[in-house]
Amino acid sequence: MKKYVVELLGTFFLVFTVGNTVIGKCDIAPLAIGLSLMVMIFAGGHISGGHFNPAVTLAVWWRGKCDTKDVVPYVASQIIGAVIAAYVVIYIQGTRGTAGDVKLGQAFVAELLGTLALAWVVLNVATTKANANNSFYGLAIGMTVTAMAFALGPISGAAFNPAVAIGAMAMGLIAKGNLWLYIVACSLGGLIAGQLFKSLKADE
């Protein structure tokens, strides 16, 4: 049970940071978001693995380092954390955000590749024998999100995470009709990363 609580808390603070920095129009929102993810991973990684992202859970499961029985509870915990965070942000900010216009094709590719990069880094820094018990995994993962968010934010909004996308939709930052794009593209990116890891035998 404690694993699921940690996944809820970590996702909560990630989405909490996303909402407050984006609605509050912070100029360096991607950096704040990456730092938030980094510290939550350092805080909870030793308990739950620090996924805080259904796409990462799928990647780690496909790679063989997450029990099948944990997949649904992890994803449910992440979504619950994201939704709670969204409504706390709305209360604090006193308003919802405004969904930006996205071109569906470009946004789909951006979310898929950004999530693939994130999941690929997670698998290599946090699940391999060569990097076991390292002290840099949280930084590597958080800075991957920062880099991808700066690069792809103007194209797709840079969710790279179905739970973040659901929270962003609740906050008005993603149009309801576009939610499918983030869920499908991010999930696919996670699964591709997991398959690449297995195909390349990256743990050998």
C-alpha positions as CSV (number, residue, x, y, z in Angstrom):
1,M,0.0,0.0,0.0
2,K,2.8,2.4,0.8
3,K,4.0,2.2,-2.8
4,Y,0.7,3.5,-4.0
5,V,0.6,6.3,-1.5
6,V,4.1,7.4,-2.7
7,E,3.0,7.3,-6.3
8,L,0.0,9.4,-5.4
9,L,2.1,12.0,-3.5
10,G,4.8,12.2,-6.1
11,T,2.3,12.7,-9.0
12,F,0.4,15.2,-6.9
13,F,3.5,17.5,-6.4
14,L,4.5,17.1,-10.0
15,V,1.1,18.2,-11.3
16,F,0.9,20.9,-8.5
17,T,4.1,22.4,-9.9
18,V,2.9,22.1,-13.5
19,G,-0.3,23.9,-12.8
20,N,1.1,26.7,-10.6
21,T,4.0,27.5,-12.9
22,V,1.9,27.3,-16.2
23,I,-1.2,29.1,-14.9
24,G,1.1,31.5,-13.0
25,K,3.0,32.2,-16.3
26,C,6.5,31.3,-14.9
27,D,9.1,31.9,-17.5
28,I,11.1,28.9,-16.5
29,A,8.3,26.5,-15.9
30,P,10.1,23.6,-17.5
31,L,13.0,23.9,-15.1
32,A,10.7,24.1,-12.1
33,I,8.8,21.0,-13.3
34,G,11.9,19.0,-13.9
35,L,13.2,19.9,-10.5
36,S,9.9,18.9,-8.9
37,L,10.1,15.5,-10.6
38,M,13.7,15.1,-9.6
39,V,13.1,15.8,-5.9
40,M,10.0,13.6,-5.8
41,I,12.0,10.7,-7.3
42,F,14.8,11.1,-4.8
43,A,12.2,11.2,-2.0
44,G,10.1,8.2,-3.1
45,G,12.2,6.2,-5.6
46,H,13.4,3.8,-2.9
47,I,9.8,3.0,-2.0
48,S,7.9,2.8,-5.2
49,G,10.5,3.2,-7.9
50,G,9.3,6.9,-8.4
51,H,7.3,6.4,-11.6
52,F,4.7,9.2,-11.1
53,N,3.7,8.6,-14.7
54,P,1.5,5.8,-16.2
55,A,3.7,5.7,-19.3
56,V,6.8,5.1,-17.2
57,T,5.0,2.4,-15.3
58,L,4.1,0.7,-18.7
59,A,7.8,1.0,-19.8
60,V,9.1,-0.5,-16.5
61,W,6.5,-3.2,-16.6
62,W,7.2,-4.1,-20.3
63,R,10.9,-4.2,-19.4
64,G,10.1,-6.6,-16.6
65,K,10.8,-4.6,-13.5
66,C,7.3,-3.9,-12.4
67,D,4.9,-6.6,-11.2
68,T,1.8,-7.0,-13.3
69,K,-0.3,-6.8,-10.1
70,D,1.1,-3.3,-9.4
71,V,0.3,-1.7,-12.8
72,V,-3.3,-0.8,-12.3
73,P,-2.9,0.4,-8.7
74,Y,0.1,2.5,-9.7
75,V,-1.8,4.1,-12.6
76,A,-4.9,4.7,-10.5
77,S,-2.7,6.3,-7.7
78,Q,-1.0,8.5,-10.2
79,I,-4.3,9.7,-11.8
80,I,-5.9,10.3,-8.4
81,G,-2.8,12.4,-7.3
82,A,-3.0,14.4,-10.5
83,V,-6.7,15.2,-10.2
84,I,-6.4,16.2,-6.6
85,A,-3.5,18.5,-7.5
86,A,-5.5,20.0,-10.3
87,Y,-8.2,21.2,-8.0
88,V,-5.8,22.4,-5.4
89,V,-4.1,24.5,-8.1
90,I,-7.4,25.9,-9.2
91,Y,-8.2,26.9,-5.6
92,I,-4.8,28.5,-5.1
93,Q,-4.7,30.3,-8.4
94,G,-8.3,31.3,-8.3
95,T,-8.8,30.4,-11.9
96,R,-8.3,27.7,-14.6
97,G,-5.8,28.0,-17.3
98,T,-6.4,28.3,-21.0
99,A,-5.8,25.4,-23.4
100,G,-3.5,26.3,-26.2
101,D,-4.0,25.3,-29.8
102,V,-2.1,22.3,-31.0
103,K,-1.7,20.7,-34.4
104,L,-2.7,17.1,-33.7
105,G,-0.1,15.4,-35.9
106,Q,2.9,17.4,-34.6
107,A,1.7,17.2,-31.0
108,F,1.3,13.4,-31.2
109,V,4.8,13.0,-32.5
110,A,6.2,15.4,-29.9
111,E,4.5,13.7,-27.0
112,L,5.5,10.2,-28.2
113,L,9.1,11.2,-28.6
114,G,9.3,13.2,-25.4
115,T,7.9,10.3,-23.5
116,L,10.1,7.8,-25.2
117,A,13.1,9.9,-24.2
118,L,11.9,10.1,-20.6
119,A,11.1,6.4,-20.3
120,W,14.4,5.4,-22.0
121,V,16.4,7.4,-19.5
122,V,14.4,6.0,-16.6
123,L,15.0,2.4,-17.8
124,N,18.7,3.0,-18.2
125,V,19.5,5.0,-15.1
126,A,17.1,3.3,-12.6
127,T,16.6,-0.3,-13.7
128,T,20.0,-1.6,-14.9
129,K,22.6,-3.6,-13.1
130,A,25.3,-1.3,-14.3
131,N,23.7,1.7,-12.7
132,A,22.4,0.0,-9.6
133,N,22.3,2.2,-6.4
134,N,23.6,5.2,-8.2
135,S,23.0,8.7,-6.8
136,F,22.2,10.5,-10.1
137,Y,19.1,8.9,-11.4
138,G,16.7,11.5,-10.1
139,L,18.7,14.3,-11.6
140,A,19.0,12.5,-15.0
141,I,15.2,11.9,-15.1
142,G,14.2,15.3,-14.0
143,M,16.5,17.0,-16.5
144,T,15.2,14.9,-19.3
145,V,11.8,16.3,-18.6
146,T,13.2,19.8,-18.5
147,A,15.1,19.4,-21.8
148,M,12.1,17.9,-23.6
149,A,9.7,20.5,-22.1
150,F,11.8,23.4,-23.3
151,A,12.2,21.7,-26.7
152,L,8.6,20.5,-27.3
153,G,6.4,22.6,-25.0
154,P,5.4,25.1,-27.7
155,I,4.3,22.2,-29.9
156,S,2.4,20.0,-27.5
157,G,2.4,21.5,-24.1
158,A,4.9,18.9,-23.0
159,A,3.0,16.5,-20.8
160,F,4.9,13.3,-21.5
161,N,2.7,11.7,-18.9
162,P,-1.0,10.6,-19.2
163,A,-1.6,11.6,-15.5
164,V,-0.2,15.0,-16.0
165,A,-2.4,15.3,-19.1
166,I,-5.5,14.4,-17.1
167,G,-4.6,16.9,-14.5
168,A,-3.9,19.6,-17.1
169,M,-7.3,18.9,-18.7
170,A,-9.0,19.4,-15.3
171,M,-7.1,22.7,-15.0
172,G,-8.2,23.8,-18.4
173,L,-4.7,23.6,-19.9
174,I,-5.5,20.8,-22.4
175,A,-8.8,20.7,-24.4
176,K,-11.0,17.7,-23.4
177,G,-11.2,16.7,-27.0
178,N,-7.4,16.4,-27.2
179,L,-6.9,14.2,-24.1
180,W,-6.9,11.0,-26.1
181,L,-3.8,12.2,-28.0
182,Y,-1.7,12.5,-24.8
183,I,-2.9,9.2,-23.4
184,V,-2.2,7.3,-26.6
185,A,1.0,9.0,-27.6
186,C,2.6,8.9,-24.1
187,S,1.6,5.3,-23.5
188,L,3.0,4.3,-26.9
189,G,6.2,6.2,-26.2
190,G,6.6,4.3,-22.9
191,L,6.0,0.9,-24.5
192,I,8.4,1.7,-27.4
193,A,11.1,2.6,-24.9
194,G,10.5,-0.7,-23.0
195,Q,10.7,-2.7,-26.2
196,L,13.9,-0.9,-27.3
197,F,15.5,-1.6,-24.0
198,K,14.6,-5.3,-24.3
199,S,15.6,-5.5,-28.0
200,L,19.0,-3.9,-27.4
201,K,19.6,-6.0,-24.3
202,A,20.5,-2.8,-22.5
203,D,21.0,-4.5,-19.2
204,E,23.8,-6.7,-20.5
